[in-house]
Amino acid sequence: MNKGYIVCVYETIKNDEVLKNYAIKARSAVEKYNGKFLVRGGKNIVTEGKNFVRTVIIEFDSFEKTKIFFYSSEYQAAHELLEDTVVRNHQIIEGS
């Protein structure tokens, strides 16, 4: 069974406090669905394309479990906190 990943790159963050509150709620949901943070911010070097202000990658046991996590009431409650606060690109990806 292939693993599933959330890959999220932030273009802008307007309010760091809102992002912190979102991160606390999102982390709780990630833990409930046995996700593992592989990347959460940190230093980066842009070698091609745009410079994003933040990148997050989360690994789950399967692609299906990743979808279940994203659409869960726990994660969606966290997601609602970000309204009009960030511009980001968010993907659910199947990997190996």
Phi, psi and chi 1 to 4 in degrees:
 res  aa     phi    psi   chi1   chi2   chi3   chi4
   1 MET       -  131.7 -179.2 -179.4  -32.7      -
   2 ASN   -78.8  146.2  -71.6  -22.8      -      -
   3 LYS   -74.7  164.8  -65.8 -170.8  178.8 -151.1
   4 GLY  -120.6  150.8      -      -      -      -
   5 TYR  -135.0  144.5  -62.4   87.7      -      -
   6 ILE  -101.3  125.4  -63.3  -75.2      -      -
   7 VAL  -121.1  121.4  177.0      -      -      -
   8 CYS  -134.3  123.1 -176.3      -      -      -
   9 VAL  -119.1  130.1  -70.3      -      -      -
  10 TYR   -95.8  127.0  -70.9   76.5      -      -
  11 GLU   -85.0  -43.3  -67.7 -173.9   29.1      -
  12 THR  -142.8  149.6   61.2      -      -      -
  13 ILE  -130.9  114.0  -60.6  168.9      -      -
  14 LYS   -86.6  -24.6  -65.7  177.9 -173.0  171.1
  15 ASN  -143.8  106.3 -174.1  -39.0      -      -
  16 ASP   -64.8  -32.7  -72.1  -26.4      -      -
  17 GLU   -66.8  -42.6 -164.5   59.6   36.8      -
  18 VAL   -63.0  -42.0  169.5      -      -      -
  19 LEU   -61.3  -39.4 -174.8   64.0      -      -
  20 LYS   -62.1  -45.6  -95.1 -172.6 -141.1  173.5
  21 ASN   -62.6  -42.1  -68.1  -26.3      -      -
  22 TYR   -59.4  -45.7  158.0   79.2      -      -
  23 ALA   -61.3  -38.3      -      -      -      -
  24 ILE   -63.9  -48.4  -70.0  166.5      -      -
  25 LYS   -67.2  -41.5  -82.8 -167.6  168.8 -139.6
  26 ALA   -64.3  -41.3      -      -      -      -
  27 ARG   -59.6  -40.8 -176.2 -179.1  -35.4  117.8
  28 SER   -60.7  -43.4  177.3      -      -      -
  29 ALA   -66.7  -41.4      -      -      -      -
  30 VAL   -58.7  -45.6  167.6      -      -      -
  31 GLU   -63.5  -41.0  -70.3  170.0   -1.0      -
  32 LYS   -59.4  -36.4  178.0  177.1  179.2  177.9
  33 TYR   -98.8   19.7  -69.1   90.9      -      -
  34 ASN    58.4   33.7  -61.8  -45.1      -      -
  35 GLY   -79.7  159.8      -      -      -      -
  36 LYS  -132.2  122.9  177.4 -177.9  173.1 -174.7
  37 PHE   -72.4  123.4  -74.7   95.5      -      -
  38 LEU   -97.8  -35.4  -59.2  178.8      -      -
  39 VAL  -139.8  133.8  174.2      -      -      -
  40 ARG  -145.0   84.9 -142.7  174.1    1.7 -171.7
  41 GLY    75.6 -142.6      -      -      -      -
  42 GLY    90.1  174.9      -      -      -      -
  43 LYS   -66.7  148.4  -67.1 -179.4 -174.6  178.2
  44 ASN  -148.5  154.9   72.6  -39.1      -      -
  45 ILE  -124.4  123.2  -61.5  169.6      -      -
  46 VAL   -83.7  118.2  177.4      -      -      -
  47 THR  -102.8  -19.0   55.7      -      -      -
  48 GLU  -158.0  150.7  -74.4 -174.7   38.9      -
  49 GLY    77.8 -157.4      -      -      -      -
  50 LYS   -78.3  154.1  -69.8  176.2   85.5  169.6
  51 ASN   -94.0  115.1 -177.3   23.7      -      -
  52 PHE   -94.4  147.5  -65.9  103.6      -      -
  53 VAL   -79.1  -19.6  -64.0      -      -      -
  54 ARG  -160.2  142.9 -177.6  172.5  174.6   78.5
  55 THR  -130.4  138.4  -60.6      -      -      -
  56 VAL  -131.8  133.3  176.3      -      -      -
  57 ILE  -129.3  127.4  -59.0  173.1      -      -
  58 ILE  -124.1  134.5  -50.1  166.6      -      -
  59 GLU  -105.4  138.1  178.7 -177.2   76.3      -
  60 PHE  -125.2  164.3  -69.1   87.5      -      -
  61 ASP   -61.5  -30.0  -65.0  -24.6      -      -
  62 SER  -153.6  163.5   69.3      -      -      -
  63 PHE   -61.5  -42.5 -175.1   68.4      -      -
  64 GLU   -61.0  -44.3  -80.9  -56.5  -47.9      -
  65 LYS   -64.6  -32.9 -167.8  147.8 -166.4 -178.1
  66 THR   -64.7  -43.2  -50.6      -      -      -
  67 LYS   -64.7  -41.7  -69.0 -169.5  -59.8 -175.2
  68 ILE   -60.5  -43.7  -69.1  167.6      -      -
  69 PHE   -58.1  -52.3  155.8   77.5      -      -
  70 PHE   -60.1  -42.3 -179.2   77.9      -      -
  71 TYR   -88.1    3.3  -66.3  107.7      -      -
  72 SER   -67.9  153.4   71.4      -      -      -
  73 SER   -63.5  -33.6   59.8      -      -      -
  74 GLU   -63.4  -48.0  -63.6   88.6   -3.9      -
  75 TYR   -72.5  -39.3  178.5   71.4      -      -
  76 GLN   -63.1  -31.9  -72.4  -58.4  -48.8      -
  77 ALA   -64.3  -38.6      -      -      -      -
  78 ALA   -68.8  -45.3      -      -      -      -
  79 HIS   -57.2  -38.0 -172.3 -101.3      -      -
  80 GLU   -60.8  -28.3  -72.7  175.5    8.5      -
  81 LEU   -63.6  -24.4  -63.5  175.1      -      -
  82 LEU   -82.3   -5.2  -68.6  178.3      -      -
  83 GLU   -47.2  123.1 -174.0  177.1   14.7      -
  84 ASP    62.1   16.8  -61.6  -33.2      -      -
  85 THR  -106.3  -31.1  -60.0      -      -      -
  86 VAL  -133.1  155.8  -59.6      -      -      -
  87 VAL  -116.9  121.5  174.5      -      -      -
  88 ARG  -147.3  161.8   64.9 -175.3 -169.9  163.5
  89 ASN  -111.3  123.3  -60.2  -80.0      -      -
  90 HIS  -128.0  128.3 -167.4  -74.0      -      -
  91 GLN  -135.9  147.7  -62.6  179.8   16.7      -
  92 ILE  -104.7  123.4  -61.1  171.1      -      -
  93 ILE  -128.6  137.6  -59.6  173.1      -      -
  94 GLU   -86.6  133.6 -176.3  177.7   32.1      -
  95 GLY  -134.1 -167.6      -      -      -      -
  96 SER  -114.5      -   52.1      -      -      -
